[in-house]
Amino acid sequence: MYYYVFLLLAILGELVGTNLLKISMGFSKLLPTIGSLLSFAVCFYCLSIAMIKVPLNIAYATWSGIGLLLSTVVAVILYKEAINISTIIGLTLIIVGVVILNLYSTK
């Protein structure tokens, strides 16, 4: 069960890394650039540990789907990025897909 903790850590690492990537301004700001690279390194390490027991399709779909959802929420709140109905429908379909994979995939 602790493999899902590593999956959660991978999701959080991706979230932090992606946001630092945005504020690095195309790798022109040193500290956000270093933080982003380190975050992604930790993220991929945790994802690799999670995949020891969590099937690839479930781990990757969960990691990318929840990461995308959380990144969108952060983008709207912190960066005042706009979303529209297409964004909401797309995110909903991704989340539904992740739920279906987690509920009905053979482990």
N, C-alpha and C positions, 0 to 999 in steps of 0.2 A: 504493500500500500504506500510505502514511503516513496515509491517511484513517481507517484502523482505529485508529491511535494516538489520533486525535481522538475516536473512538468510545469508546475505553478511558478517556480523560480525562473525557468526558461521564459515563460510568458512575461514575467515582470522584467527580466533582463532585456527582452526585446522591446518592451515598452519604454524603458529608460534609454536604451541605445538609440531607438528611433527618434525620441524627442531630443536627445543630445545631438543626433545627426542633423536635425532641423536647425538647431541653434548654432551648429558649427559653421554655418554659412559656407557650405561647399568645402569643408575642411580648412577654412581660412582662419578659424579661431582655435588656438592650440588646445586649451583645456577641454572644451566640449568635444573636440576631435578625439583626444586621448580617452576621455570618458566613454564616448560612443564605442570606440574599438574595444575597450576593456569590457564594456557591458555586453557587446555581442559575443566576445570570447566566453564570458561566463554563461551567457544564454545558450550558446551551442554546446558547451560542456554539459550543462544541466540537461539539455535536450537529449544528448547522447546517453547520459545515465538513465533518463526516463525510458528511453527506447530499449533498455535491457529487458524490461518486462512488459511495457506498454507497446502494443502493436504499432508498427510504423504509420499505418493509415489513421489510426485514432490519435496518436501522439501529434502527428503533423497537422491534421485537421483541427485539433483542439488548440494547439499552439498558434497556428496562423489565424484561425477564426476568432478566438478570444483576443489575441493580440491586435487584430484588425479592429474589432469592436472597441476595445479600450483605447486604441490610438485615435479612433474617430472621436470618442468622447473627450479625450484630452485636447485634440485639435479644436473642437468646438468651444471648450471652456477656456483654454489657455491662449489659443491663437486666434480666436474669434472666426474660425473658418465656417463657412456656410454649408449646410446640408440641405438636400431636397428630397422629394419623395422617392426618386430613383435610388438615392443613397440608403434610405430607410428600407426600401424593398430589398435591395441587394444585401444589406447587412442581415436582414431577417432571413433571407434564403440561406445565407452562409451559416447562421446560427442553427437553423432547422437542420441543415446538413450535418453539422457537428453533433447535434443531439441524436439524430438518427444513427450516425456511425457509432456513437458511444452506447446507444441502447441495443442496437441490433447486430453489431459486428461480432464475429466469433473471436474469442480471445484465446 
